[in-house]
Amino acid sequence: MEMQKLYLLVPLAPLFGAIVAGLFCRVIPRWVAHTVTIAGVAVSCFASYVIFKDVLAGNSYNGPVYQWLTSGDYRFEVGFLIDRLSVTMMLVVTFVSLMVHIYTIGYMQDDPGYNRFFSYISLFTFSMLMLVMSNNFMQLFFGWEAVGLVSYLLIGFWYTRPTAIFANLKAFLVNRVGDFGFILGIGLVLTYFGTLDYAAVFAKAPTVAAHNTIVLFGEGQGVAVTTAICILLFIGAMGKSAQVPLHVWLPDSMEGPTPISALIHAATMVTAGIFMVARMSPLFELSTTALSFVIVIGAITALFMGFLGVIQNDIKRVVAYSTLSQLGYMTVALGASAYSVAIFHLMTHAFFKALLFLAAGSVIIGMHH
């Protein structure tokens, strides 16, 4: 029971900071806004570390927190799945977010939207934690859409600039394309498995894969259900993790303040797709077609985004194309069924790329923009 309270503390501490800084942004002084949000993320980071030690000791958890909706036989719940994959992501998200929060104090000191900015990045941390800790597709989708919404607010943070407005609309619309595939995939899961809970879906997956096909092209011409589900889910990942051809939003999203680039476009949001495919590995392993699709998309992205990075002249766009190329490498690892390699690269990349962006921010400030 004690650990369950700790699990709840991880996403709720940043949410509390975001609500305080956001609702009272006009009335509270700056030091209150950054103190409450940094304290929330610090608590979350420390709690994640304690949970990490607990998981390494051999404990894991999978259970609902509360039931949100019942529709016929279907139950929609909010629940946590705590295992080695999720605690790794929790540590990455909370630690990088904490560093970005602290860096922001100096970077945004002259900005009139200081309190609003802290509210947004804290809300982003909450959304990302809900995504990585989820034990069912409904909560995964909630986190998925919440990080999309907050990234829209953050990329267009300087809303007086036409370029920022263009960039955040582009990011939002391209992500909607991916999310359309994603929600179709979740719909197929609910149709064929009758549940949205990961453990139940993975347990039923081999039997569903053996017996069901979706007829698309007339009698006898069908697609295996698992192939259809995996490809649709991966289309969602292509939008979020910026794979060809849904990569076009990421370089433009550099219009947001630099701490955003470090948080969203290096360490957390763009890795949500990689995390999701790794989490769905029991499904992907049942479909060689889907794995082939993943590896081809990843290879194209890794190669061509690296080429494009070479010819950029804006410091943040160079780093952005580098990020795209690295995400391509992670996707190739997923397609080759090397899930642990992909997550290892995700973790190391999160730290070095966030550092690169923060260093770029210091250069930009040093050169007076």
Rosetta blueprint (number, residue, H / E / L):
1 M L
2 E H
3 M H
4 Q H
5 K H
6 L H
7 Y H
8 L H
9 L H
10 V H
11 P H
12 L H
13 A H
14 P H
15 L H
16 F H
17 G H
18 A H
19 I H
20 V H
21 A H
22 G H
23 L H
24 F L
25 C L
26 R L
27 V L
28 I L
29 P L
30 R H
31 W H
32 V H
33 A H
34 H H
35 T H
36 V H
37 T H
38 I H
39 A H
40 G H
41 V H
42 A H
43 V H
44 S H
45 C H
46 F H
47 A H
48 S H
49 Y H
50 V H
51 I H
52 F H
53 K H
54 D H
55 V H
56 L H
57 A L
58 G L
59 N L
60 S L
61 Y E
62 N E
63 G E
64 P E
65 V E
66 Y E
67 Q E
68 W E
69 L E
70 T E
71 S E
72 G L
73 D L
74 Y E
75 R E
76 F E
77 E E
78 V E
79 G E
80 F E
81 L E
82 I E
83 D L
84 R H
85 L H
86 S H
87 V H
88 T H
89 M H
90 M H
91 L H
92 V H
93 V H
94 T H
95 F H
96 V H
97 S H
98 L H
99 M H
100 V H
101 H H
102 I H
103 Y H
104 T H
105 I H
106 G H
107 Y H
108 M L
109 Q L
110 D L
111 D L
112 P L
113 G L
114 Y H
115 N H
116 R H
117 F H
118 F H
119 S H
120 Y H
121 I H
122 S H
123 L H
124 F H
125 T H
126 F H
127 S H
128 M H
129 L H
130 M H
131 L H
132 V H
133 M H
134 S E
135 N L
136 N E
137 F H
138 M H
139 Q H
140 L H
141 F H
142 F H
143 G H
144 W H
145 E H
146 A H
147 V H
148 G H
149 L H
150 V H
151 S H
152 Y H
153 L H
154 L H
155 I H
156 G L
157 F L
158 W L
159 Y L
160 T L
161 R L
162 P H
163 T H
164 A H
165 I H
166 F H
167 A H
168 N H
169 L H
170 K H
171 A H
172 F H
173 L H
174 V H
175 N H
176 R H
177 V H
178 G H
179 D H
180 F H
181 G H
182 F H
183 I H
184 L H
185 G H
186 I H
187 G H
188 L H
189 V H
190 L H
191 T H
192 Y H
193 F H
194 G L
195 T L
196 L L
197 D E
198 Y H
199 A H
200 A H
201 V H
202 F H
203 A H
204 K H
205 A H
206 P H
207 T H
208 V H
209 A H
210 A H
211 H H
212 N L
213 T E
214 I E
215 V E
216 L L
217 F L
218 G L
219 E L
220 G L
221 Q L
222 G E
223 V E
224 A E
225 V H
226 T H
227 T H
228 A H
229 I H
230 C H
231 I H
232 L H
233 L H
234 F H
235 I H
236 G H
237 A H
238 M H
239 G H
240 K H
241 S L
242 A L
243 Q L
244 V L
245 P L
246 L L
247 H L
248 V L
249 W H
250 L H
251 P H
252 D H
253 S H
254 M H
255 E H
256 G L
257 P L
258 T H
259 P H
260 I H
261 S H
262 A H
263 L H
264 I H
265 H H
266 A H
267 A H
268 T L
269 M H
270 V H
271 T H
272 A H
273 G H
274 I H
275 F H
276 M H
277 V H
278 A H
279 R H
280 M L
281 S H
282 P H
283 L H
284 F H
285 E L
286 L L
287 S L
288 T H
289 T H
290 A H
291 L H
292 S H
293 F H
294 V H
295 I H
296 V H
297 I H
298 G H
299 A H
300 I H
301 T H
302 A H
303 L H
304 F H
305 M H
306 G H
307 F H
308 L H
309 G H
310 V H
311 I L
312 Q L
313 N L
314 D L
315 I H
316 K H
317 R H
318 V H
319 V H
320 A H
321 Y H
322 S H
323 T H
324 L H
325 S H
326 Q H
327 L H
328 G H
329 Y H
330 M H
331 T H
332 V H
333 A H
334 L H
335 G H
336 A L
337 S L
338 A L
339 Y H
340 S H
341 V H
342 A H
343 I H
344 F H
345 H H
346 L H
347 M H
348 T H
349 H H
350 A H
351 F H
352 F H
353 K H
354 A H
355 L H
356 L H
357 F H
358 L H
359 A H
360 A H
361 G H
362 S H
363 V H
364 I H
365 I H
366 G H
367 M L
368 H L
369 H L
